[in-house]
């Protein structure tokens, strides 16, 4: 009997030690299970950090999962969490090109009556409306593109001639899209150029021209769907081998749909003497206002970015998660947020960032 009691005591001590070492975020039996499409995404990393703090400060046990860009992995992770007894699911969906993946997760949550919160990577209104315990926290996908386009147009017009390097009267640009089938990437690609052109044309300047006339898409996309600095760096390095000062056709503007790709493009520009500490500068624009991007702007290596509020998004997600745990309506206490009128969707506002 003494041996049994001693064994049980040892087990209890090990469990306690594990709890101290792992904290809320490492708990295998967390009440809130959070599924990220990819930990390596810079913006998502910021959301993860902010959300972890919000949940920990509220005393909520949670567990994070990294799908590493694989929808099958994420779907299996959700099923595992449900089996563990998850009380709330928070999902940054991997596949956004169709409703199939999101619908599969909704079906699993609905079957077990578990509240489900999608965030950042938008799911359709139909998906959210299909389950009364489902909501979405994100942004207005088009807003970032509109703001970036306005910012680019205003920036170029402030000193147009200095950006027209080959003095042909127009500005040539390169565009890094990020991911095919993603609404944020689609709208940013479209409106960043369209709205910049509106500003330019209204001021009597020609519209922007894509640097490569043979590219009918007028963008370059990360084939891995990761919006990565590496992909942008490789594309930019290749482009600069043909489009350069020596050929009198230097790319004169870089537009990136996130700050990670902007970093990669800037590294490539640095390698040919641009955007260092000298006077040779190509304006580079991104989206997210990451700390790295803010530092690049401060150093005059990057022109501007669009702030995507990671802390604001995390705060809204945490509120909905707490509502789920308290068995309240998911949207309880959200009147101060910008919400869609006909569906449970909260929109976190973007903002222009040109430095502090």
C-alpha positions as CSV (number, residue, x, y, z in Angstrom):
1,X,0.0,0.0,0.0
2,X,2.8,2.4,0.9
3,X,4.4,1.7,-2.5
4,X,1.2,2.6,-4.3
5,X,0.8,5.8,-2.3
6,X,4.4,6.7,-3.0
7,X,3.9,6.1,-6.8
8,X,0.7,8.2,-6.9
9,X,2.5,11.0,-5.0
10,X,5.3,10.9,-7.5
11,X,2.9,11.1,-10.4
12,X,1.1,14.0,-8.8
13,X,4.4,15.9,-8.4
14,X,5.4,15.2,-12.0
15,X,2.1,16.6,-13.2
16,X,2.5,19.7,-11.0
17,X,6.0,20.2,-12.3
18,X,4.8,19.9,-15.9
19,X,2.1,22.5,-15.3
20,X,4.7,24.9,-13.9
21,X,7.1,24.3,-16.8
22,X,4.5,24.5,-19.6
23,X,2.1,27.1,-18.4
24,X,-1.3,27.7,-19.9
25,X,-0.1,27.8,-23.5
26,X,1.5,24.4,-23.3
27,X,-1.3,22.6,-21.6
28,X,-2.4,19.4,-23.5
29,X,-6.0,19.7,-22.1
30,X,-6.5,23.4,-22.7
31,X,-10.1,24.8,-22.8
32,X,-9.4,27.0,-25.8
33,X,-7.5,25.4,-28.8
34,X,-6.0,27.8,-31.3
35,X,-5.0,26.6,-34.8
36,X,-2.6,28.8,-36.8
37,X,-2.1,28.3,-40.5
38,X,1.6,28.8,-40.2
39,X,3.8,29.9,-37.2
40,X,6.4,31.3,-39.6
41,X,4.1,34.1,-40.9
42,X,5.4,37.3,-39.3
43,X,2.0,38.8,-38.7
44,X,0.5,35.6,-37.5
45,X,3.4,35.3,-35.1
46,X,2.4,38.8,-33.7
47,X,-1.2,37.7,-33.3
48,X,-0.1,34.5,-31.6
49,X,2.0,36.3,-29.1
50,X,-0.7,38.9,-28.3
51,X,-3.5,36.3,-28.0
52,X,-1.4,34.1,-25.8
53,X,-0.9,37.0,-23.4
54,X,-4.6,37.9,-23.5
55,X,-5.7,34.4,-22.7
56,X,-3.0,33.9,-20.0
57,X,-3.9,37.2,-18.3
58,X,-7.5,36.1,-18.2
59,X,-6.5,32.7,-16.6
60,X,-7.7,30.8,-19.6
61,X,-6.0,27.5,-20.4
62,X,-5.2,27.1,-24.1
63,X,-3.2,25.1,-26.6
64,X,-1.6,26.3,-29.9
65,X,-1.2,24.3,-33.0
66,X,0.9,24.9,-36.2
67,X,-0.6,23.6,-39.4
68,X,2.6,24.7,-41.3
69,X,0.5,25.6,-44.3
70,X,-1.1,22.1,-44.6
71,X,-4.9,21.9,-44.4
72,X,-5.0,18.2,-43.9
73,X,-2.7,18.6,-40.9
74,X,-4.9,21.4,-39.5
75,X,-8.2,19.4,-39.9
76,X,-6.6,16.5,-38.1
77,X,-5.4,18.8,-35.3
78,X,-9.0,20.1,-34.9
79,X,-10.3,16.6,-34.6
80,X,-7.7,15.8,-32.0
81,X,-8.6,18.9,-30.0
82,X,-12.3,17.9,-30.0
83,X,-11.4,14.4,-28.8
84,X,-9.4,16.0,-26.0
85,X,-12.5,17.9,-24.9
86,X,-11.9,21.4,-26.3
87,X,-14.5,23.9,-25.1
88,X,-13.7,26.5,-27.8
89,X,-12.0,26.3,-31.2
90,X,-10.1,29.3,-32.7
91,X,-9.1,28.7,-36.3
92,X,-6.8,30.5,-38.7
93,X,-7.9,28.4,-41.7
94,X,-5.2,27.2,-44.1
95,X,-7.2,26.9,-47.3
96,X,-9.3,30.0,-48.3
97,X,-9.8,29.2,-52.0
98,X,-13.1,27.4,-51.3
99,X,-15.5,26.7,-48.4
100,X,-14.7,23.0,-48.2
101,X,-12.0,23.1,-45.5
102,X,-13.9,25.5,-43.3
103,X,-17.2,23.6,-43.8
104,X,-15.5,20.4,-42.6
105,X,-14.3,22.1,-39.4
106,X,-17.8,23.7,-38.9
107,X,-19.4,20.2,-39.2
108,X,-17.0,18.8,-36.6
109,X,-17.6,21.6,-34.2
110,X,-21.4,21.7,-34.7
111,X,-21.7,17.9,-34.1
112,X,-20.1,18.4,-30.6
113,X,-21.8,21.8,-30.0
114,X,-18.4,23.5,-29.6
115,X,-18.2,27.3,-30.3
116,X,-16.0,28.1,-33.3
117,X,-14.1,31.3,-34.0
118,X,-12.4,31.8,-37.4
119,X,-9.9,34.6,-37.6
120,X,-7.6,36.5,-40.0
121,X,-8.0,34.3,-43.1
122,X,-11.6,35.0,-44.0
123,X,-14.3,32.4,-44.4
124,X,-17.5,33.1,-46.3
125,X,-20.7,34.5,-44.8
126,X,-22.4,31.2,-45.7
127,X,-19.9,29.3,-43.5
128,X,-20.5,31.6,-40.5
129,X,-24.3,31.7,-40.9
130,X,-24.4,27.9,-41.1
131,X,-23.7,27.5,-37.3
132,X,-25.1,29.7,-34.6
133,X,-22.0,29.3,-32.5
134,X,-19.6,30.5,-35.2
135,X,-18.0,33.9,-35.7
136,X,-15.1,35.5,-37.6
137,X,-12.6,38.1,-36.5
138,X,-10.6,39.8,-39.2
139,X,-10.3,42.8,-41.4
140,X,-12.0,44.3,-44.4
141,X,-9.8,42.5,-47.1
142,X,-10.2,45.4,-49.6
143,X,-9.3,48.1,-47.1
144,X,-5.6,47.4,-46.9
145,X,-5.4,47.6,-50.7
146,X,-7.2,50.9,-50.9
147,X,-5.1,52.4,-48.2
148,X,-1.9,51.2,-49.7
149,X,-2.8,52.5,-53.1
150,X,-3.6,55.9,-51.7
151,X,-0.4,55.9,-49.8
152,X,1.7,54.9,-52.8
153,X,0.0,57.5,-55.1
154,X,0.6,60.3,-52.5
155,X,4.2,59.3,-51.9
156,X,5.1,59.2,-55.6
157,X,3.5,62.5,-56.3
158,X,5.4,64.2,-53.5
159,X,8.7,63.8,-55.5
160,X,7.7,62.1,-58.8
161,X,10.8,63.0,-60.9
162,X,13.2,61.5,-58.4
163,X,11.5,58.2,-58.6
164,X,11.4,58.1,-62.4
165,X,15.0,56.8,-62.7
166,X,15.2,56.4,-66.4
167,X,13.3,59.6,-67.1
168,X,10.7,58.0,-69.4
169,X,7.8,59.8,-67.7
170,X,6.3,56.8,-66.0
171,X,7.0,54.6,-62.9
172,X,7.6,50.9,-63.4
173,X,6.7,48.6,-60.5
174,X,7.0,45.0,-59.3
175,X,4.2,43.4,-57.3
176,X,4.6,40.5,-54.9
177,X,1.1,39.0,-54.4
178,X,1.7,36.4,-51.7
179,X,-0.8,33.6,-52.3
180,X,-3.3,32.6,-55.0
181,X,-7.0,32.3,-53.9
182,X,-6.6,34.4,-50.8
183,X,-8.9,37.4,-50.6
184,X,-6.4,39.6,-48.8
185,X,-3.8,38.9,-51.5
186,X,-6.4,39.4,-54.3
187,X,-7.7,42.8,-53.1
188,X,-4.3,44.2,-52.1
189,X,-2.9,43.3,-55.5
190,X,-5.9,44.9,-57.3
191,X,-6.4,48.1,-55.3
192,X,-2.8,49.0,-54.4
193,X,-2.3,49.6,-58.1
194,X,-5.8,50.8,-59.1
195,X,-5.9,53.4,-56.3
196,X,-2.3,54.6,-56.8
197,X,-3.2,55.1,-60.5
198,X,-6.2,57.1,-59.6
199,X,-4.0,59.5,-57.7
200,X,-1.4,59.7,-60.4
201,X,-3.8,60.2,-63.3
202,X,-5.8,62.8,-61.4
203,X,-2.5,64.7,-61.0
204,X,-1.7,64.5,-64.7
205,X,0.8,61.6,-64.5
206,X,0.7,58.3,-66.4
207,X,-0.5,55.1,-64.7
208,X,2.0,52.7,-63.2
209,X,3.6,50.2,-65.6
210,X,4.5,46.6,-64.6
211,X,8.2,46.1,-65.1
212,X,7.8,42.9,-67.2
213,X,5.5,43.4,-70.2
214,X,5.4,39.7,-70.9
215,X,3.8,39.0,-67.5
216,X,0.0,39.2,-68.1
217,X,-0.8,38.6,-64.4
218,X,1.2,41.7,-63.4
219,X,2.3,40.1,-60.1
220,X,4.6,37.4,-58.8
221,X,3.3,34.9,-56.3
222,X,4.9,32.7,-53.6
223,X,4.5,29.2,-55.0
224,X,4.5,27.8,-51.5
225,X,1.7,30.1,-50.4
226,X,3.8,31.4,-47.5
227,X,4.1,35.1,-48.4
228,X,7.8,34.6,-47.6
229,X,10.8,36.9,-47.6
230,X,12.7,34.2,-49.3
231,X,10.3,34.0,-52.3
232,X,10.3,37.8,-52.7
233,X,14.1,37.9,-52.4
234,X,14.6,35.2,-55.1
235,X,12.1,36.9,-57.5
236,X,13.7,40.3,-56.9
237,X,17.2,39.1,-57.3
238,X,16.3,37.4,-60.6
239,X,14.5,40.6,-61.8
240,X,17.4,42.8,-61.0
241,X,19.7,40.7,-63.2
242,X,17.8,42.1,-66.2
243,X,16.2,45.3,-64.9
244,X,19.0,47.5,-63.8
245,X,20.7,50.9,-64.0
246,X,23.0,49.6,-66.7
247,X,20.1,48.5,-68.9
248,X,18.3,51.8,-68.2
249,X,15.2,50.0,-67.1
250,X,15.5,49.8,-63.3
251,X,12.4,48.8,-61.4
252,X,11.3,52.0,-59.7
253,X,8.7,50.9,-57.2
254,X,8.2,47.7,-55.1
255,X,4.7,46.7,-53.8
256,X,4.4,43.8,-51.4
257,X,1.3,42.4,-49.9
258,X,3.0,41.8,-46.6
259,X,6.0,43.1,-44.8
260,X,7.9,39.8,-44.9
261,X,8.1,39.9,-48.6
262,X,9.1,43.6,-48.4
263,X,12.0,42.6,-46.2
264,X,13.1,40.0,-48.9
265,X,12.9,42.5,-51.7
266,X,14.9,45.1,-49.7
267,X,17.7,42.6,-49.1
268,X,17.9,42.1,-52.9
269,X,17.9,45.8,-53.5
270,X,20.7,46.2,-50.9
271,X,22.8,43.8,-52.9
272,X,22.8,46.1,-55.9
273,X,23.5,49.3,-53.9
274,X,19.9,50.5,-53.3
275,X,18.1,51.2,-50.0
276,X,21.3,51.2,-48.0
277,X,22.6,54.3,-46.3
278,X,23.2,56.1,-49.6
279,X,21.0,58.2,-51.8
280,X,19.9,55.4,-54.2
281,X,16.4,54.5,-53.0
282,X,13.6,52.5,-54.5
283,X,10.3,53.0,-52.6
284,X,9.1,49.7,-51.1
285,X,5.7,49.3,-49.6
286,X,4.2,46.5,-47.5
287,X,1.3,45.5,-45.2
288,X,1.2,44.6,-41.5
289,X,3.5,47.2,-39.8
290,X,5.6,44.5,-38.2
291,X,8.4,45.7,-35.9
292,X,11.0,44.8,-38.6
293,X,9.1,46.9,-41.1
294,X,8.9,49.8,-38.7
295,X,12.7,49.6,-38.2
296,X,13.3,49.5,-42.0
297,X,11.1,52.6,-42.4
298,X,13.0,54.4,-39.6
299,X,16.3,53.6,-41.4
300,X,14.8,54.9,-44.8
301,X,15.1,51.5,-46.3
302,X,11.3,51.1,-46.7
303,X,8.8,53.8,-47.6
304,X,5.6,52.7,-45.8
305,X,3.3,49.9,-44.7
306,X,-0.3,49.4,-43.7
307,X,-0.8,48.6,-40.1
308,X,-2.8,45.4,-39.3
309,X,-3.6,45.6,-35.6
310,X,-2.4,42.2,-34.2
311,X,-3.2,43.3,-30.6
312,X,-6.6,44.5,-31.6
313,X,-7.4,41.3,-33.3
314,X,-6.1,39.2,-30.4
315,X,-8.3,41.2,-28.0
316,X,-11.4,40.6,-30.0
317,X,-10.7,36.9,-30.3
318,X,-10.0,36.6,-26.6
319,X,-13.4,38.3,-25.8
320,X,-15.2,35.8,-28.0
321,X,-13.3,32.9,-26.6
322,X,-14.2,34.0,-23.1
323,X,-17.9,34.3,-24.1
324,X,-17.7,30.7,-25.4
325,X,-16.3,29.4,-22.1
326,X,-18.9,31.4,-20.2
327,X,-21.7,29.9,-22.3
328,X,-22.7,33.3,-23.6
329,X,-23.6,34.4,-27.2
330,X,-20.2,34.7,-29.0
331,X,-21.0,38.3,-29.9
332,X,-21.9,39.4,-26.4
333,X,-20.2,42.7,-25.4
334,X,-18.9,43.5,-28.9
335,X,-21.0,46.6,-29.6
336,X,-17.9,48.8,-29.6
337,X,-16.5,46.9,-32.6
338,X,-17.1,47.4,-36.3
339,X,-19.4,44.5,-37.1
340,X,-21.1,43.3,-40.2
341,X,-24.8,43.8,-40.0
342,X,-26.1,40.4,-41.2
343,X,-23.4,38.0,-40.0
344,X,-21.2,37.4,-37.0
345,X,-18.1,39.1,-38.3
346,X,-15.9,41.6,-36.5
347,X,-13.7,43.9,-38.6
348,X,-10.4,45.3,-37.2
349,X,-9.4,48.5,-38.9
350,X,-6.2,49.0,-40.9
351,X,-4.2,52.3,-40.9
352,X,-1.4,53.9,-42.9
353,X,2.1,53.8,-41.4
354,X,4.9,56.0,-42.8
355,X,7.0,56.1,-39.6
356,X,6.6,57.8,-36.2
